[in-house]
């Protein structure tokens, strides 16, 4: 069953007071975190409010059960995936049935609207960095082997997309349209800021460069963590824990900026950072080289330029073979 159909059934149960405590909490959470669900809930609530009025005599004479059976048959013919939800017979169910009949007759309405999924769009990087400007003028920079998925309604009523992999977001400020980045584990919500997200099967990290963001569990919208510039949120899948820590990685977006700051950093960690930024590989010929430490900074230099400095600092020899660099030396 699609999310739209699940949400429809959940809302019906909520409005008919058939929902249990967990379903009630889920509805309240989704209303505050999911713009699509909130709009769907509002549409159903409008129809539900009609139950506070008296039913006109002309309408009360309609054979509702007969019209309802016709309506169900027509809907099933149009879309086999649509699930017709049984509702107990009372005044409220009569109103909802009549509303559904009217929707069928005029050919538009929320049942038809929400049974047709919007077209999904995506862009992805392969072995290179990819930068994409969205329709709201926000900029997304993908690290290699990453992907963003969104639908064609992006920036019409809200701004939401899903990330697989690693990316840096420069969000255009719009206080009326929240910008939401979803991963398999957490969601990040902003109105305008710059932040970094890396997600894997085991964990998700969010680091804020400027502005403020809210991070919460995607599954139920709980455990919200609010971050300011320089702060980091970490979610561990195994423990199901989301918490805030101070970001200690000065080079978390060096793959994008080509700006590096190393403060008494070990050579293996330095090389790992360079590998990610320049898409190369390093091999240490001497294990003792792992003990060497580096304090230096580089700004928009080529990999050859950086390695030239490292050779001088550590008295090492670097040999290139394609995209693989071999490093030899006495060690530290």
Secondary structure, 3 states (H helix, E strand, C coil): CCHHHHHHHHHHHHHCCCCCHHHHHHHHHHHHHCHHHHHHHHHHHHHHHHHHCCCCHHHHCCCHHHHHHHHHHHHHHHCCCCCCCCCCCCHHHHHHHHHHHHHHHHCCCHHHHHHCCCCEEEEECCCCCEEEECCCCCEEEECCCCEEEEECCECCCEEEEEEECEEEEECCCCCCCCEEEECCCEEEEECCCEEEEEECCCEEEEEEEECEEEEEECCCCCCCEEEECCEEEEEECCCCEEEEEECCCCCCCHHHHCEEEEEEEEHHHHHHHHHHHHCCEEEECCHHHHHCEEEEEEECCCHHHHHHHHHHHHCCEEEEECCEEEEECCCC
